[in-house]
Amino acid sequence: MQKRRLGRTNLQVSIVGFGGTWISEIDKSTAVDVVRRAFESGINYFDTARWDGDSEEKIGCALKDVHDQCIIATKTGSRTKKESLEDLRNSLRLLQIDHVDIIQLHGIDDEKTLNAAMGPDGVLQTCKEAQKEGLTDFIGITGHKPQVLTTAVKTGEFDMVLVPLNVVTRQAEEALLPAAKDLDVGVIAMKPLSAKTSNLITCMYQPSLSLVSDEPELKALLGQNKDEMVHNLLRYNLSKDITSTLLGVRSVVEVETALKQAQTIKV
């Protein structure tokens, strides 16, 4: 699979990454098979979070013998130094690793939360201390509000940013992507398949291939069958100034369907 540089981290990341949210909804054996199939198909970027149920445990189990060949990112949704440090320790234990490549501030969706996270007792301080101690290499930030993430990126504190982007949800293109490019901050796009024309607030629309919308308006835009729609959704994201786009999947079939289309994209 093609790889791209993740901004100033210089990490070489597969253009399609694995989003771990939805494997918390399937049994462990199936989840391990799904993660392993993604790895064997060329995905080297795996993104999870303390908030994602038992996703970390399942990813840790699936990749325990190959984690040195992977780039693993997790997140803390806690807002204080003490709580976020506990999150990180639990994440490392569940992922079965001694350090994580990227730790991300999870769900920063308003200026007040951002300011608190970056304050003297905020989660950013934990991330910096963890970085000094060798528990993480890089620090990122995630959220669903591109304008807030743009403010965060411009502080210079973050090495990468995770934001929704798809053919319907395009707000990140306005200011965030240019700011990230100027500052050499890596961009990972989430929810590439969460396109739903009847509801522009797509952050709660589950991004599994099985749930790509069948709306006539979307089919007119993307194609009449699932393969064609997935191809065009992935191609749209990968034509932008991003490093990778994360797939949320629940089955091996979904992994294979998406990666079959991704392999045909040249951008």
N, C-alpha and C positions, 0 to 999 in steps of 0.2 A: 504494500500500500504506500501511496505517496506520503511524504512527511514534510512538515513546514516548521520553521523556527518559531518558538514561542517567545517572541520579543527578546528582551535583554536577559532572560534566563538562559538563552542559547540551547534550550532543550529542543530536540527534534521530535515532534509530535505527529502521530498519524492524523491525516486530515479528517478522519472519523474517529471519534472517541466513544467511550462507553459511559453512559450515565446510569448510576446505580440505584436511583430512586425506586424503580418499579420491581426490581428483583426481591424487594422486601415482601411482595405480595404473593410470591410463589414458594414452593417448598425448597428446602436446602439443596437436595440432590439436583433438581431441575435448574436451580439458580447457578450452581457450580458448573453444570454443563454449559449453560448459556455464556457465563463469563469465560470459561475455557475456550469455547468455540470462537468467541470474539478475539481472544488472544491469538489463537491458531490461525485466524484469518488475517492477521496483520495489525490489529488494533494494539497500540502500546500505551494509550492514555486511559486511565480508569479513574472516574470521579465519583466520590461518595460523600457521606456526611453523617455526623452523629444523629441528626434528625431523621435519617432515612431508615428507620426501623433496624432490621438486622443486616442491612446491606453491607456494612463493613465486615462483619463476620463471614458472610458468604464470599465476598471478594477475597478476603484474606485466605480462606480455605482453598479457593480455586487457583490462586496465584502463588501459594506458599513456596513452590519450588522454582518459580520463574520470576519472582518479584524484582530481581535485579535487572531483568530485561524490560521492566515496565516503568512507566511514570505514573505514580499514584498521588492523587490529590484528595484531601478530605476537607471537612469544614467544621467549624464550631459555631453554633447558634447562641452560645452563652455570651453574656454582655460584660462580665467582670473578669479580672485577672484570675482569681481563684477558681471560678467555675470553668473557665475556658482551659485552664491548665489541666483540670480533671478530665475535661473532654478529650484533650490531646493524648493524655496517658491512656485513656480507655480506647481511643482510636488505634493507637499503636499496638495495644494488646490484641485487639480484635482483628486487625489487619495482619498480625504476626510479623511485624517489621520493627526495626529499632529506630527508624526515622521515616518521615513522609516527605516526598519531593516538594509538595506544595500544601500549605495550610491556608484555608480561606476563611474570611469573615463571612458568615452565612446570612443572607436575607437582609442586607442593609438597604432599606427602601425609603428612608426619609432623612432629612438633614439632622434632625435631633438624634436619631439613632447613630448616624455616622459620627457626629461630634462626640457622643458618649463613648463610642467604640475606640476613638482615637485619643481619648482623654487619658489622664494619668492612671486611672484605675480601669481602663478599658481593655478590651480583648487584644487590640493591636500590640499593647505592651507585652502580653503573654507571647504573642507570635514572635516578637523581636527577641525576647529572652530565649525562646525555644530555638530560634535561628542561631543565636550565639552558642547554645549548648549542643548544637548539631542534631537537634530533633526534627528540624525541617530545613530545607534549602531555600525555599522562596515563600513569599507571602502574597496572597491574592484576596480578592473581594468579589462577592456575588450579590445579586439583587435583581429586581424586576423593573426598576425605574432608571432608565438610562441617564436622566439628568442628574440624579444623585450619584451614580457611578462616575459620571464625567467629573463632578466635583472631587470625588475620591481620587481618581486617577491623576488629577492635576496637582495633588499634594506631593506626588513623587514617592509615596510610601508603599505603593503596591506594584508588584512585578507582573501581575496578570489580572484579568477581569473576566468574569463569567456572566453573560447577559442573554436574555431571550432574543432570538432573531429568526425570522422566517419571512416568507413572501407576503404575509399579511401583517405581521408585527415587525415594522421597520424602524421604529423610533431610534434604535441604537445607531443607525446610519447618520443621523443628523449631526451630532456633536461628539458622541462617545468614540466612534471608530476613528475619526480624524485626530482627536486628542490622544488616543492610545498610540496611534501611528507616530505622531510627533514625538511622544515621550518613550517610544520603543517598549510599550507595555503590551504584553501578549494578550490576545483576545480569544476566548473560547465561547462559541455560541451554543446555547441550550435551546431546546424545544424546536428543532428544525421542522418537525412534523406536526406541530401544534397549530396548524393553519385552519382557521374556521371563520368563514366570511360573515356569518351571522352574529359573531361576537368578537369584537376587536380586542376585548380584554381576555387574552388567551392564556394567561399564566396559570390558570387552573384547569386548562383543557389537557387531559392526560396524553402525553406524547408517545404512545405506543403505536406501532405500525397498524395494529388491528383497529386503531381508532382514528386513522386519517379520515378526515371528513368526506362524506359522500355528497355534500351539497352540490347542486348543479352549477352554481357559480364557480366553485373551486375546480370542478372537473373541466369546465370551460377554460379555465386558466392554466391547469396543470396536466390535463389528459384524462382519458376515460377509464383507465384501469390502474390498479394499485402500483404496479411496477413503474409505469410512466409517471404517476404522481410523485412517488418517492424519488425517482431519478431527478425530476425537475425541482423538487423541494431541496434536495441536497445540493444540486448544481447552483441554485440561487444563493444559498449560504456560502458555498465555497468560491463563488465569484467575488466575494467581498474581501475586505482587508481583515481577515481572521485567520487564525492558525488551524482550528479544528472545530467541528460541530458534533455535539454529543447526541448519541442515540439512546432513547429510553426504550428498552425492549423487555419482553417477558418470555421469549421462547427462542430456541435454536433456529427455528424456521424464520422468525423475524430478523435475527442476526444475518442469516444467509441471504434473505431477500434484500435487506438494506445494503449489505456489502457487495452483492452482485451488481447493484446499481452504482455504488460508489466507485467500483473498479473501472467503470466506463467513463467516468468524469475526468476530463482534462482541462484544468483551468490554470 
